[in-house]
């Protein structure tokens, strides 16, 4: 098989596909990304972005996502037939940022704008989405993948090495790979949702407004992304023919007017869709040289707002691993850990979101209770993974892959915490750094906590065996270290001026402890010294490397 570059075909240009492509491009892997729709998607869709996802966008150097996101407004619920609100509540409780968790709050950013942001970052790598291009079939061999594509009724045969399906629940890739989509469809739960422009005196745009209940009601959330009179709406009515409603602008206007008792001026129906409760996940996330991410792999209730976030976390987990394999630095078996690390998370997440949906059905209330901390996704871990190494962890403890963050415990497989105000005293550029500023998707970062630079020397010597393009190092000295400048083989020598790093990583001053941070911001290893570092990297890189 003669290969045409690029070696990776990404099918689907929603957030999951765009993050997969961007992660690979930042790793130096050329990508071709296609989408069957002739034009970029419109619509707010699922706008909730949780703290862990903001961390991933930070590692990808896409700060606009956090900067442009809006805090979830307070929710007002109304007395039937009036504009008199009876309750006011927060769906997401505000959390102040901490040194270890700089992105502490969930925010809202419509997927239409998110897609625009991510496409702009792809274009920096001279990569653009090929719209109106559809995947027809996939045929695999040991050496690669032959994809048949269609554009303007013209077929193209494209030889590549890998295919990533990010083409949604109804996409072709999963079916072509022969993966099963296990779960259930609840036909009795249907919602019409969309974006609309309207003016309604008495509806304060500082609030999210809810009328009625989950069996029969509406929701209106203000969003300036659509326009200064823009709203994201949902219509709940188990007795309605939602397919018929979704196709009728007149019916949508009429239903909204029937709940909101004020003089409404309708400007425009921007986008509308029909949603029904599907709760499904694949039996496995890959087959041979093909992978699925996001909705192509799992769909669930929007309760909890986990879907978009899980999708980009899938893509980020897969991206760095595929890059190392494609570069010839890691064995193909590394890709099996995409399955083993993500499937338990998705399974537990589906259970949680389905529980929230069932509670909503039982109470018949549009949920206004604050979301549980687990939904921040900061506690997601892969402590059970075959490629993490922890020389300090107590074996035999139960593990919840989709867990709640416990800052009093840090193990290999957990998210790596941040730490600000780190004074760089090594050679080259000096100044103040954050640990998150060091972590990037194309290399591992080895943090050596040591009482003095001399104590770190044996570990730094061991790291000389690894290419600095995929392994970087930082010595982290305690606040008591009286160092102003030091010549070092490490990429960074940092003084933890305010002890934030020692606190977050639970290291006692005077001790040497090594943390290997993976390209996806996960703690890959916690070890005593050089031998532990070598043992960890033997799980990642080929012996010949």
ChimeraX attribute file (.defattr): number of C-alpha atoms within 10 A of each C-alpha:
attribute: neighborCount
match mode: 1-to-1
recipient: residues
	/A:1	12
	/A:2	8
	/A:3	14
	/A:4	11
	/A:5	15
	/A:6	15
	/A:7	18
	/A:8	27
	/A:9	25
	/A:10	26
	/A:11	30
	/A:12	28
	/A:13	29
	/A:14	26
	/A:15	24
	/A:16	32
	/A:17	30
	/A:18	28
	/A:19	27
	/A:20	28
	/A:21	31
	/A:22	28
	/A:23	28
	/A:24	26
	/A:25	22
	/A:26	19
	/A:27	22
	/A:28	13
	/A:29	21
	/A:30	20
	/A:31	25
	/A:32	18
	/A:33	26
	/A:34	23
	/A:35	23
	/A:36	20
	/A:37	14
	/A:38	13
	/A:39	10
	/A:40	15
	/A:41	17
	/A:42	17
	/A:43	21
	/A:44	25
	/A:45	20
	/A:46	17
	/A:47	22
	/A:48	23
	/A:49	24
	/A:50	24
	/A:51	20
	/A:52	25
	/A:53	24
	/A:54	22
	/A:55	26
	/A:56	22
	/A:57	18
	/A:58	19
	/A:59	21
	/A:60	20
	/A:61	15
	/A:62	16
	/A:63	14
	/A:64	13
	/A:65	21
	/A:66	21
	/A:67	10
	/A:68	15
	/A:69	18
	/A:70	19
	/A:71	14
	/A:72	21
	/A:73	19
	/A:74	17
	/A:75	23
	/A:76	22
	/A:77	21
	/A:78	19
	/A:79	13
	/A:80	14
	/A:81	12
	/A:82	12
	/A:83	18
	/A:84	13
	/A:85	15
	/A:86	10
	/A:87	11
	/A:88	15
	/A:89	16
	/A:90	17
	/A:91	18
	/A:92	21
	/A:93	16
	/A:94	13
	/A:95	11
	/A:96	10
	/A:97	11
	/A:98	13
	/A:99	17
	/A:100	20
	/A:101	19
	/A:102	17
	/A:103	21
	/A:104	19
	/A:105	22
	/A:106	25
	/A:107	22
	/A:108	20
	/A:109	24
	/A:110	22
	/A:111	20
	/A:112	20
	/A:113	20
	/A:114	19
	/A:115	21
	/A:116	15
	/A:117	17
	/A:118	22
	/A:119	21
	/A:120	13
	/A:121	20
	/A:122	21
	/A:123	12
	/A:124	11
	/A:125	14
	/A:126	10
	/A:127	18
	/A:128	18
	/A:129	21
	/A:130	19
	/A:131	17
	/A:132	15
	/A:133	23
	/A:134	24
	/A:135	24
	/A:136	15
	/A:137	16
	/A:138	20
	/A:139	14
	/A:140	19
	/A:141	11
	/A:142	9
	/A:143	12
	/A:144	21
	/A:145	24
	/A:146	19
	/A:147	20
	/A:148	16
	/A:149	19
	/A:150	17
	/A:151	15
	/A:152	9
	/A:153	9
	/A:154	8
	/A:155	14
	/A:156	14
	/A:157	13
	/A:158	15
	/A:159	23
	/A:160	24
	/A:161	22
	/A:162	23
	/A:163	28
	/A:164	27
	/A:165	30
	/A:166	32
	/A:167	28
	/A:168	23
	/A:169	18
	/A:170	10
	/A:171	20
	/A:172	19
	/A:173	27
	/A:174	27
	/A:175	14
	/A:176	16
	/A:177	22
	/A:178	10
	/A:179	19
	/A:180	15
	/A:181	19
	/A:182	12
	/A:183	13
	/A:184	12
	/A:185	12
	/A:186	10
	/A:187	11
	/A:188	11
	/A:189	18
	/A:190	22
	/A:191	25
	/A:192	24
	/A:193	25
	/A:194	23
	/A:195	25
	/A:196	26
	/A:197	21
	/A:198	17
	/A:199	17
	/A:200	16
	/A:201	10
	/A:202	13
	/A:203	18
	/A:204	11
	/A:205	18
	/A:206	13
	/A:207	18
	/A:208	24
	/A:209	24
	/A:210	24
	/A:211	24
	/A:212	20
	/A:213	19
	/A:214	22
	/A:215	20
	/A:216	16
	/A:217	20
	/A:218	25
	/A:219	24
	/A:220	25
	/A:221	20
	/A:222	24
	/A:223	23
	/A:224	13
	/A:225	17
	/A:226	20
	/A:227	12
	/A:228	13
	/A:229	19
	/A:230	23
	/A:231	26
	/A:232	26
	/A:233	22
	/A:234	23
	/A:235	26
	/A:236	21
	/A:237	20
	/A:238	16
	/A:239	11
	/A:240	14
	/A:241	12
	/A:242	21
	/A:243	14
	/A:244	12
	/A:245	20
	/A:246	21
	/A:247	14
	/A:248	14
	/A:249	13
	/A:250	11
	/A:251	13
	/A:252	23
	/A:253	18
	/A:254	11
	/A:255	14
	/A:256	19
	/A:257	16
	/A:258	13
	/A:259	19
	/A:260	22
	/A:261	17
	/A:262	15
	/A:263	11
	/A:264	16
	/A:265	14
	/A:266	14
	/A:267	12
	/A:268	14
	/A:269	18
	/A:270	16
	/A:271	16
	/A:272	24
	/A:273	17
	/A:274	17
	/A:275	18
	/A:276	16
	/A:277	19
	/A:278	19
	/A:279	19
	/A:280	22
	/A:281	25
	/A:282	21
	/A:283	14
	/A:284	18
	/A:285	26
	/A:286	23
	/A:287	15
	/A:288	16
	/A:289	21
	/A:290	23
	/A:291	26
	/A:292	32
	/A:293	28
	/A:294	27
	/A:295	24
	/A:296	28
	/A:297	30
	/A:298	27
	/A:299	25
	/A:300	27
	/A:301	22
	/A:302	18
	/A:303	17
	/A:304	21
	/A:305	20
	/A:306	24
	/A:307	25
	/A:308	24
	/A:309	24
	/A:310	25
	/A:311	27
	/A:312	23
	/A:313	22
	/A:314	26
	/A:315	27
	/A:316	28
	/A:317	25
	/A:318	27
	/A:319	28
	/A:320	26
	/A:321	26
	/A:322	23
	/A:323	23
	/A:324	24
	/A:325	18
	/A:326	18
	/A:327	12
	/A:328	13
	/A:329	17
	/A:330	23
	/A:331	18
	/A:332	16
	/A:333	12
	/A:334	19
	/A:335	22
	/A:336	17
	/A:337	17
	/A:338	23
	/A:339	17
	/A:340	16
	/A:341	22
	/A:342	24
	/A:343	21
	/A:344	17
	/A:345	19
	/A:346	24
	/A:347	16
	/A:348	15
	/A:349	24
	/A:350	21
	/A:351	13
	/A:352	20
	/A:353	21
	/A:354	20
	/A:355	14
	/A:356	18
	/A:357	19
	/A:358	14
	/A:359	13
	/A:360	17
	/A:361	16
	/A:362	10
	/A:363	12
	/A:364	14
	/A:365	15
	/A:366	20
	/A:367	19
	/A:368	17
	/A:369	12
	/A:370	12
	/A:371	17
	/A:372	12
	/A:373	14
	/A:374	16
	/A:375	23
	/A:376	25
	/A:377	21
	/A:378	24
	/A:379	20
	/A:380	23
	/A:381	26
	/A:382	27
	/A:383	22
	/A:384	17
	/A:385	16
	/A:386	13
	/A:387	19
	/A:388	23
	/A:389	26
	/A:390	20
	/A:391	14
	/A:392	14
	/A:393	15
	/A:394	8
	/A:395	8
	/A:396	6
	/A:397	7
	/A:398	7
	/A:399	11
	/A:400	16
	/A:401	23
	/A:402	22
	/A:403	20
	/A:404	17
	/A:405	18
	/A:406	10
	/A:407	13
	/A:408	9
	/A:409	11
	/A:410	19
	/A:411	24
	/A:412	27
	/A:413	26
	/A:414	25
	/A:415	24
	/A:416	27
	/A:417	23
	/A:418	23
	/A:419	25
	/A:420	21
	/A:421	19
	/A:422	23
	/A:423	22
	/A:424	25
	/A:425	20
	/A:426	23
	/A:427	15
	/A:428	11
	/A:429	9
	/A:430	14
	/A:431	12
	/A:432	15
	/A:433	18
	/A:434	19
	/A:435	19
	/A:436	19
	/A:437	13
	/A:438	18
	/A:439	25
	/A:440	23
	/A:441	26
	/A:442	25
	/A:443	22
	/A:444	26
	/A:445	25
	/A:446	27
	/A:447	23
	/A:448	28
	/A:449	28
	/A:450	22
	/A:451	21
	/A:452	19
	/A:453	21
	/A:454	10
	/A:455	15
	/A:456	24
	/A:457	18
	/A:458	12
	/A:459	22
	/A:460	23
	/A:461	12
	/A:462	14
	/A:463	20
	/A:464	13
	/A:465	11
	/A:466	14
	/A:467	11
	/A:468	15
	/A:469	10
	/A:470	15
	/A:471	21
	/A:472	22
	/A:473	23
	/A:474	23
	/A:475	29
	/A:476	28
	/A:477	29
	/A:478	25
	/A:479	20
	/A:480	15
	/A:481	15
	/A:482	10
	/A:483	15
	/A:484	10
	/A:485	13
	/A:486	13
	/A:487	12
	/A:488	17
	/A:489	17
	/A:490	24
	/A:491	20
	/A:492	25
	/A:493	27
	/A:494	30
	/A:495	26
	/A:496	26
	/A:497	17
	/A:498	17
	/A:499	19
	/A:500	22
	/A:501	27
	/A:502	18
	/A:503	18
	/A:504	19
	/A:505	22
	/A:506	14
	/A:507	17
	/A:508	14
	/A:509	16
	/A:510	13
	/A:511	13
	/A:512	19
	/A:513	21
	/A:514	23
	/A:515	25
	/A:516	28
	/A:517	28
	/A:518	25
	/A:519	25
	/A:520	27
	/A:521	26
	/A:522	24
	/A:523	28
	/A:524	32
	/A:525	27
	/A:526	27
	/A:527	23
	/A:528	18
	/A:529	19
	/A:530	18
	/A:531	12
	/A:532	20
	/A:533	22
	/A:534	15
	/A:535	13
	/A:536	20
	/A:537	21
	/A:538	14
	/A:539	17
	/A:540	19
	/A:541	17
	/A:542	16
	/A:543	11
	/A:544	6
	/A:545	11
